[in-house]
Amino acid sequence: PERRALHRRVGEWLLEVAPDRGVETAELAAYHYAEALAYGETSPAVAQRASGLLATAGLAALQRGSYDDARRQLERAAELATDDDTRAAAELLLGRLAATIGGPDDALRHLDLAISLASPEDVALLADALSWRSRALWLSARWDEALAVATEAVDTLEGQPDSPQRARALARRSQLAMLRGEPNALELAEDALAVAERVGDAFGAVNSRINIASAHAMRGS
């Protein structure tokens, strides 16, 4: 009981002194909340905090290429989630991890679960999950399905303000159109680049520029 209380207090203190929840803070606080749970903490609020912090730490590990750490943290985040939205966010990141390291079947399993759990109002998460699902289908050589899902990701954000999710969904759709030799591939890539530049999304901009260059090359220019 004493260890449980101390770990919980340290986790709470870390979030009080570093409320911006940077990656280092997230990893430390997540560790202490998880230890509190391991020592018998039963509060759903603590489990929810731990899940969110582990997802933050797992995303950071994924972005720096520490895939084993990312999987461990994200699986624990999914396990501790106490509502569908939090679980959906963790499953989305697990799907992204699997798609990144070349596991399309695992990616589809996690992403389908994320889509089924996500609130219909959370269009950013849904579009992101659909975009990564499109990548997993592409890795499986299911070209027609991949393009259809990429288009669905774009349609999900129809009428929403420009965002990194929209930029990346557009870039994914333009990439698949380019790979299939679609006649509108260049125009789609230019639209994707314009959105990426407006929202300052470097990842989407790089992908769009690659698609533009590839589309020009395929046209013999």
C-alpha positions as CSV (number, residue, x, y, z in Angstrom):
1,P,0.0,0.0,0.0
2,E,2.8,2.4,0.8
3,R,4.5,1.8,-2.5
4,R,1.2,2.2,-4.3
5,A,0.6,5.6,-2.7
6,L,4.1,6.8,-3.3
7,H,4.1,5.9,-7.0
8,R,0.8,7.6,-7.5
9,R,2.0,10.7,-5.6
10,V,5.2,10.9,-7.7
11,G,3.1,10.6,-10.9
12,E,0.8,13.4,-9.8
13,W,3.7,15.6,-8.8
14,L,5.5,15.1,-12.2
15,L,2.3,16.3,-14.0
16,E,2.0,19.3,-11.7
17,V,5.6,20.5,-12.1
18,A,5.6,19.8,-15.9
19,P,2.0,20.3,-17.1
20,D,3.1,20.5,-20.8
21,R,3.6,16.7,-20.6
22,G,6.8,16.6,-22.7
23,V,8.0,13.2,-23.7
24,E,10.4,12.7,-20.8
25,T,7.7,13.7,-18.3
26,A,5.2,11.4,-20.0
27,E,7.6,8.4,-19.8
28,L,8.4,9.0,-16.1
29,A,4.8,9.7,-15.0
30,A,3.6,6.7,-17.0
31,Y,6.1,4.5,-15.2
32,H,5.0,5.6,-11.8
33,Y,1.3,5.3,-12.6
34,A,1.8,1.9,-14.0
35,E,3.7,0.9,-10.9
36,A,0.9,2.2,-8.7
37,L,-1.5,0.0,-10.7
38,A,0.9,-3.0,-10.3
39,Y,0.8,-2.5,-6.6
40,G,-3.0,-2.6,-6.5
41,E,-4.3,0.8,-7.4
42,T,-7.9,0.5,-8.7
43,S,-8.8,4.0,-9.6
44,P,-10.1,4.2,-13.3
45,A,-8.7,7.8,-13.4
46,V,-5.2,6.5,-12.7
47,A,-5.5,3.8,-15.3
48,Q,-6.8,6.4,-17.8
49,R,-3.9,8.8,-17.1
50,A,-1.4,5.9,-17.4
51,S,-2.9,4.9,-20.7
52,G,-2.7,8.4,-22.2
53,L,0.9,9.0,-21.0
54,L,2.0,5.6,-22.3
55,A,0.5,6.4,-25.7
56,T,2.5,9.7,-25.7
57,A,5.7,7.8,-24.8
58,G,5.0,5.1,-27.3
59,L,4.5,7.6,-30.1
60,A,7.8,9.3,-29.2
61,A,9.5,5.9,-29.2
62,L,8.0,5.1,-32.6
63,Q,9.1,8.5,-34.0
64,R,12.7,7.9,-32.9
65,G,12.8,4.3,-34.3
66,S,12.7,2.5,-30.9
67,Y,10.1,0.0,-32.1
68,D,10.4,-2.5,-29.2
69,D,9.9,0.2,-26.7
70,A,7.0,1.6,-28.8
71,R,5.2,-1.7,-28.9
72,R,5.6,-2.4,-25.2
73,Q,4.3,1.1,-24.2
74,L,1.5,1.1,-26.7
75,E,0.3,-2.4,-25.9
76,R,0.2,-1.4,-22.2
77,A,-1.7,1.8,-23.2
78,A,-4.3,-0.2,-25.0
79,E,-4.6,-2.6,-22.0
80,L,-5.1,0.2,-19.5
81,A,-7.6,2.3,-21.5
82,T,-10.9,2.7,-19.7
83,D,-13.0,4.0,-22.6
84,D,-13.3,3.4,-26.3
85,D,-11.8,6.7,-27.5
86,T,-8.5,6.1,-25.5
87,R,-8.3,2.5,-26.7
88,A,-8.9,3.6,-30.3
89,A,-6.0,6.1,-30.1
90,A,-3.7,3.4,-28.7
91,E,-4.8,0.9,-31.4
92,L,-4.2,3.5,-34.1
93,L,-0.6,3.9,-33.0
94,L,-0.2,0.1,-32.8
95,G,-1.4,-0.1,-36.4
96,R,0.9,2.7,-37.4
97,L,3.8,0.9,-35.8
98,A,3.0,-2.4,-37.6
99,A,2.6,-0.6,-40.9
100,T,5.9,1.1,-40.4
101,I,7.9,-2.0,-39.8
102,G,6.2,-4.0,-42.5
103,G,3.5,-6.0,-40.7
104,P,0.4,-5.3,-42.9
105,D,-1.8,-8.0,-41.4
106,D,-1.1,-6.8,-37.8
107,A,-1.6,-3.3,-38.9
108,L,-5.0,-4.0,-40.4
109,R,-6.1,-5.8,-37.2
110,H,-5.2,-2.9,-35.0
111,L,-6.5,-0.2,-37.4
112,D,-9.8,-2.0,-38.0
113,L,-10.3,-2.1,-34.2
114,A,-9.4,1.6,-33.9
115,I,-12.0,2.4,-36.5
116,S,-14.7,0.3,-34.8
117,L,-14.0,1.9,-31.4
118,A,-13.6,5.6,-32.5
119,S,-16.4,8.1,-32.0
120,P,-17.9,9.2,-35.3
121,E,-17.2,12.8,-34.2
122,D,-13.5,12.1,-34.0
123,V,-12.9,12.6,-37.7
124,A,-9.2,13.3,-37.3
125,L,-8.6,9.9,-35.7
126,L,-10.8,8.2,-38.2
127,A,-9.1,9.8,-41.1
128,D,-5.6,9.0,-39.7
129,A,-6.6,5.4,-39.2
130,L,-8.1,5.1,-42.7
131,S,-4.9,6.6,-44.1
132,W,-2.7,4.1,-42.4
133,R,-5.1,1.3,-43.3
134,S,-4.6,2.4,-46.9
135,R,-0.8,2.0,-46.5
136,A,-1.3,-1.5,-45.0
137,L,-3.4,-2.5,-47.9
138,W,-0.8,-1.1,-50.3
139,L,1.9,-3.2,-48.5
140,S,-0.3,-6.2,-49.1
141,A,-0.6,-5.4,-52.9
142,R,-4.3,-4.8,-52.5
143,W,-4.2,-1.7,-54.8
144,D,-7.8,-1.1,-55.5
145,E,-8.8,-1.4,-51.9
146,A,-5.9,0.8,-50.9
147,L,-7.0,3.6,-53.2
148,A,-10.6,3.3,-52.1
149,V,-9.7,3.6,-48.4
150,A,-7.3,6.5,-49.1
151,T,-10.2,8.3,-50.8
152,E,-12.5,7.5,-47.9
153,A,-9.9,9.1,-45.5
154,V,-10.0,12.3,-47.6
155,D,-13.8,12.2,-47.7
156,T,-14.0,11.8,-43.9
157,L,-12.3,15.2,-43.6
158,E,-14.5,16.9,-46.2
159,G,-15.7,20.3,-44.8
160,Q,-13.1,20.3,-42.0
161,P,-10.4,22.9,-41.6
162,D,-7.0,22.1,-43.2
163,S,-4.9,20.0,-40.8
164,P,-1.9,17.7,-40.9
165,Q,-4.3,14.7,-41.0
166,R,-5.9,16.1,-44.2
167,A,-2.5,16.9,-45.7
168,R,-1.3,13.3,-45.1
169,A,-4.6,11.7,-46.3
170,L,-4.3,13.7,-49.5
171,A,-0.7,12.7,-49.9
172,R,-1.5,9.1,-49.4
173,R,-4.3,9.3,-52.0
174,S,-2.1,11.0,-54.5
175,Q,0.7,8.4,-54.0
176,L,-1.7,5.5,-54.8
177,A,-3.1,7.4,-57.8
178,M,0.5,7.9,-59.0
179,L,1.5,4.2,-58.5
180,R,-1.6,3.2,-60.4
181,G,-0.9,5.6,-63.2
182,E,-4.2,7.5,-62.7
183,P,-4.5,10.5,-65.1
184,N,-5.2,12.9,-62.2
185,A,-2.3,11.8,-60.0
186,L,-0.3,15.0,-60.6
187,E,-3.2,17.3,-59.8
188,L,-4.0,15.3,-56.6
189,A,-0.3,15.6,-55.5
190,E,-0.3,19.3,-56.1
191,D,-3.5,19.7,-54.1
192,A,-1.9,17.7,-51.3
193,L,1.3,19.8,-51.3
194,A,-0.8,23.0,-51.1
195,V,-2.6,21.8,-48.0
196,A,0.6,20.5,-46.4
197,E,2.3,23.9,-46.9
198,R,-0.6,25.8,-45.5
199,V,-0.6,23.8,-42.3
200,G,3.2,23.5,-42.0
201,D,3.2,19.7,-42.2
202,A,6.7,18.7,-43.4
203,F,5.9,15.0,-43.6
204,G,2.9,15.6,-45.9
205,A,4.9,18.1,-48.0
206,V,7.8,15.7,-48.5
207,N,5.5,12.9,-49.6
208,S,3.6,15.2,-51.9
209,R,6.8,16.5,-53.6
210,I,7.9,12.9,-54.1
211,N,4.5,12.1,-55.7
212,I,4.7,15.2,-57.9
213,A,8.2,14.3,-59.1
214,S,7.2,10.7,-59.7
215,A,4.1,11.7,-61.6
216,H,6.1,14.0,-63.9
217,A,8.7,11.2,-64.5
218,M,5.9,8.8,-65.4
219,R,4.7,11.3,-67.9
220,G,8.2,11.5,-69.4
221,S,8.8,15.1,-68.1
